[in-house]
C-alpha cells in the first residue's frame, strides 16, 4: 500500500511531528495541540466533527467545571483559614514544617485543582518563612511536590485524572470512580511526604528567596520625585506628546497637583508648572531629564514614608507578578508587548534568580520564572489576576475575600463529592450543579467564572483528544500495542508495569502530563489486553506516571510557579526530584499490582 495513503503511517507521522513540536516549544502547548488537530482533519484522519469533539467531551467540560469550583473555594477564603494552623503546628524544624505543610495541602489537592492551591499557599508560605526566618527555598519545592502527590488521591485532583477517566470510557472500560486511585494515592502521598521531610532539608539549598520581601528590590535610589518648573519645556504638553517615557529610561508612576493625586493612566494629562511627578528612573536618565526638560529633582527627604508605602497610596498598589512557563510573553520585551498600555501598570524592577534588573527594563527579554515588581491602579492589578500567563503574588488582598460564604462553598464541594461518590449523578452533572450553586449563593460572581478557567488547559485537552481518536480509528494504537506485546511477551507483568510507568513519566517531562496520558494510556491498555493482563492496572499506572513529574521546573505547572519565588536553579528540582521519581517508579507499579491485580477481571 502507498505509504501516503496508509492511515497508520500518516498517524505515526503526525504523532512524530506532535512530539517534536511539544519538545521544541515552537508554540505554546495548547496551540500546538490545536495545530495537530487541524493537521489530522486536513489529512482526513478524523472528520471535522471528530476534530472539534474534544470541546464537547465530558472530560474537557468536567475539568472546566472543576476550575470554577476551585475558584469558588479560593474566593471565599477557605484555604486561608489554614494559615493559622500552619503557624501553630509548623514549629521550627524543617522536617516538621514540611510534614505539617504537606498534611494541610495534600488532602486539599485531592479535591481542588493543585495550581489553584499553590497560587493561594505560595504567599502564605512566604509570609510564614519571613516570620520564622526560614529560607523559602527549603519549603517551596516541597509545597509543589506535595500538591502533585495529593492530586493523585482522587479522580478530581488533576485534569490528567479526569482525562484518563474519559479515555478509559472511550476504550470501553468505563469511567474511573471518584475514589478509584485512593488506596494507591494515599500510600504514594505518604511515602513521598516522608521522603520530602527527610531529604528536602538536606538536598535543597538555603538560598535567600528573591521574593522574600518587597524591601529586597531596594528602589529608593530609582523611585524619585521631580517637579515641573516654570521654565520647563513640558508645560502645556501631555505625557504622551512629550515622549519622555519613550526617549528616556523612565516611567511616570503618579502625578500630584496640589492636594490631588492622579493615578494611571496618565498619558493624556496636560502638565502644568508645579506638578510633582513620581518617576522610576536610573540616575543617568534622571539627570538628562533634569537638564534637557527643565525639571527639579526633589531631595530624597521629601519622601514621608518608605518607597513601597509611597507607591501604595490611594488606589495605586504595588504587586509582585510571576511569569508562568506557558506565557506568550516569554521571549518578548516589555516594550515589544506594550505592557504599560495593555495592562495599565508599570514594571518597576525584574527579579531573575539572584539578579535584580532596575534599569533598561523595556529592553530585557522576559523568561519564565521572572518576578516583575509592578505598580498600577488596584483595578489593573485585579485584572492581572484573570490572565493565565501571570500569577499576582502581591498584594495579598487585591480582592476582598467572601469569608462569610466560606462554609457555603465547603458544603457545595462536599455535596459534589458525595453525590459523585454514591453514583447519584455523573461527576459532570454534579460539578455543573455545584458551579450553579456557587453563583446563586454568591460564592462566585458570574463574571468571575470565565477568569477562573485555565483556557490553555481546556484547549490543550480539546486539541489532544482527536489525536487519540485518530490513533484508534486508524489502527495505530492496536498496531503499536501488538508490536510492543510481541517484544515484551517474555517479561513478567510487574516488570512491564514498571516499564510503562518509566516511559510515561519520561514523556511527561518533555511533553506535558495530559499529552503523555493521551498517548500512553490506550497503548498500555492494548498491550495488557493482548497479553491477557489486567488493562485497568496498566491504565492506572499510565495515569499515575503522567502526573508524577518531579525532575524539572517545567515538567508541571506548580513546579514553574515556585521556581522564581524560591530562587531556585534548574538542577535543584532534579537533585530532589530524581530520587523521588526512582522511589515512585518502583513503588507505584508494585502497589497497583497489589490493589488491582495483574490478572484480567
Residue, then its C-alpha position, 0 to 999 in steps of 0.5 A: x500500500x502507498x505509504x501516503x495513503x496508509x492511515x497508520x503511517x500518516x498517524x505515526x507521522x503526525x504523532x512524530x511531528x506532535x512530539x517534536x513540536x511539544x519538545x521544541x516549544x515552537x508554540x505554546x502547548x495548547x496551540x500546538x495541540x490545536x495545530x495537530x488537530x487541524x493537521x489530522x482533519x486536513x489529512x482526513x484522519x478524523x472528520x471535522x466533527x471528530x476534530x472539534x469533539x474534544x470541546x464537547x467531551x465530558x472530560x474537557x467540560x468536567x475539568x472546566x467545571x472543576x476550575x470554577x469550583x476551585x475558584x469558588x473555594x479560593x474566593x471565599x477564603x477557605x484555604x486561608x483559614x489554614x494559615x493559622x494552623x500552619x503557624x501553630x503546628x509548623x514549629x521550627x524544624x524543617x522536617x516538621x514544617x514540611x510534614x505539617x505543610x504537606x498534611x494541610x495541602x495534600x488532602x486539599x489537592x485531592x479535591x481542588x485543582x493543585x495550581x489553584x492551591x499553590x497560587x493561594x499557599x505560595x504567599x502564605x508560605x512566604x509570609x510564614x518563612x519571613x516570620x520564622x526566618x526560614x529560607x523559602x527555598x527549603x519549603x517551596x519545592x516541597x509545597x509543589x511536590x506535595x500538591x502533585x502527590x495529593x492530586x493523585x488521591x482522587x479522580x478530581x485532583x488533576x485534569x490528567x485524572x479526569x482525562x484518563x477517566x474519559x479515555x478509559x470510557x472511550x476504550x470501553x472500560x468505563x469511567x474511573x470512580x471518584x475514589x478509584x486511585x485512593x488506596x494507591x494515592x494515599x500510600x504514594x502521598x505518604x511515602x513521598x511526604x516522608x521522603x520530602x521531610x527527610x531529604x528536602x532539608x538536606x538536598x535543597x539549598x538555603x538560598x535567600x528567596x528573591x521574593x522574600x520581601x518587597x524591601x529586597x528590590x531596594x528602589x529608593x535610589x530609582x523611585x524619585x520625585x521631580x517637579x515641573x518648573x516654570x521654565x520647563x519645556x513640558x508645560x502645556x504638553x501631555x505625557x504622551x506628546x512629550x515622549x519622555x517615557x519613550x526617549x528616556x529610561x523612565x516611567x511616570x508612576x503618579x502625578x500630584x497637583x496640589x492636594x490631588x493625586x492622579x493615578x494611571x493612566x496618565x498619558x493624556x494629562x496636560x502638565x502644568x508648572x508645579x506638578x510633582x511627578x513620581x518617576x522610576x528612573x536610573x540616575x543617568x536618565x534622571x539627570x538628562x531629564x533634569x537638564x534637557x526638560x527643565x525639571x527639579x529633582x526633589x531631595x530624597x527627604x521629601x519622601x514621608x514614608x518608605x518607597x513601597x508605602x509611597x507607591x501604595x497610596x490611594x488606589x495605586x498598589x504595588x504587586x509582585x507578578x510571576x511569569x508562568x512557563x506557558x506565557x506568550x510573553x516569554x521571549x518578548x520585551x516589555x516594550x515589544x508587548x506594550x505592557x504599560x498600555x495593555x495592562x495599565x501598570x508599570x514594571x518597576x524592577x525584574x527579579x531573575x534568580x539572584x539578579x535584580x534588573x532596575x534599569x533598561x527594563x523595556x529592553x530585557x527579554x522576559x523568561x519564565x520564572x521572572x518576578x516583575x515588581x509592578x505598580x498600577x491602579x488596584x483595578x489593573x492589578x485585579x485584572x492581572x489576576x484573570x490572565x493565565x500567563x501571570x500569577x499576582x503574588x502581591x498584594x495579598x488582598x487585591x480582592x476582598x475575600x467572601x469569608x462569610x460564604x466560606x462554609x457555603x462553598x465547603x458544603x457545595x464541594x462536599x455535596x459534589x463529592x458525595x453525590x459523585x461518590x454514591x453514583x447519584x449523578x455523573x461527576x459532570x452533572x454534579x460539578x455543573x450543579x455545584x458551579x450553579x450553586x456557587x453563583x446563586x449563593x454568591x460564592x462566585x460572581x458570574x463574571x468571575x467564572x470565565x477568569x477562573x478557567x485555565x483556557x490553555x488547559x481546556x484547549x490543550x485537552x480539546x486539541x489532544x483528544x482527536x489525536x487519540x481518536x485518530x490513533x484508534x480509528x486508524x489502527x495505530x494504537x492496536x498496531x503499536x500495542x501488538x508490536x510492543x506485546x510481541x517484544x515484551x511477551x517474555x517479561x513478567x507483568x510487574x516488570x512491564x508495569x514498571x516499564x510503562x510507568x518509566x516511559x510515561x513519566x519520561x514523556x511527561x517531562x518533555x511533553x506535558x502530563x495530559x499529552x503523555x496520558x493521551x498517548x500512553x494510556x490506550x497503548x498500555x491498555x492494548x498491550x495488557x489486553x493482548x497479553x491477557x493482563x489486567x488493562x485497568x492496572x496498566x491504565x492506572x499506572x499510565x495515569x499515575x506516571x503522567x502526573x508524577x513529574x518531579x525532575x524539572x521546573x517545567x515538567x508541571x505547572x506548580x513546579x514553574x510557579x515556585x521556581x522564581x519565588x524560591x530562587x531556585x536553579x534548574x538542577x535543584x528540582x532534579x537533585x530532589x526530584x530524581x530520587x523521588x521519581x526512582x522511589x515512585x517508579x518502583x513503588x507505584x507499579x508494585x502497589x497497583x499490582x497489589x490493589x488491582x491485580x495483574x490478572x484480567x477481571 
